[in-house]
Amino acid sequence: MPPCSRRAPEEDIAAADDQLKHHLGFGLPAELAALWRLCGGVDHQEIEHDEEGEVGSGAFLPGGVIMSPIDALRPRLPDHAGQDWWQGAPVVPWLTGDEAGPESGHWVGAIGVGRWGLDSLSGVSAEPAFPSIAAYLDAVLRTVTEGSADAMGPDVPGLVWGCLIWEKPRPSGRCCASPTSVRPPPFVTACRTWSGARRPTS
């Protein structure tokens, strides 16, 4: 596990499941509950040499940071007027590069993993990009260990002050490190096993 990650308390996972069932009529995806028991959010680390705070120590996935149960439900539950802007889609946000909002990120549901944004919620579950969280994490691991560096999109992996980050390459073509020289966090490596026979079934 990266030092910035933390497990979600069981009571937070249970509360998220209860709120989804009460307000939206569906429960928490089992795969997301299993992930939260491994990493249910991040605590950004203070990096001595990063005086301007430009290194996202918790954003070790190309999609950003793993959201905690509380943060994940905030954009998903109906508003104060009872309006569900996701139009009943049985999906839950779990990953975002916009912690201050969040206004965009990745969702997960029984049909897989896809992207969401506040300006495109009407068709949010129409086209999943991955069949599962496990498949997404396996693609991340392959990108980091095998390449190509842009297999997950325009951002490529690199190391800065010991943190795995994802950024667009510089115009010169140089990056922090090549994919084959970047060692993924143990958490990402462990997910390769989890994505196979040990994938949760309930």
Secondary structure as UniProt FT lines:
FT   TURN            3..4
FT   HELIX           10..24
FT   HELIX           30..38
FT   TURN            48..49
FT   TURN            51..52
FT   TURN            57..58
FT   TURN            62..63
FT   STRAND          64..66
FT   HELIX           69..73
FT   TURN            74..76
FT   TURN            80..81
FT   TURN            85..88
FT   STRAND          91..96
FT   TURN            99..100
FT   STRAND          104..109
FT   TURN            110..111
FT   STRAND          112..117
FT   TURN            118..119
FT   HELIX           121..123
FT   TURN            124..125
FT   HELIX           133..145
FT   TURN            149..152
FT   STRAND          156..160
FT   TURN            161..162
FT   STRAND          163..167
FT   TURN            171..172
FT   HELIX           179..181
FT   HELIX           186..194
FT   TURN            195..198
//
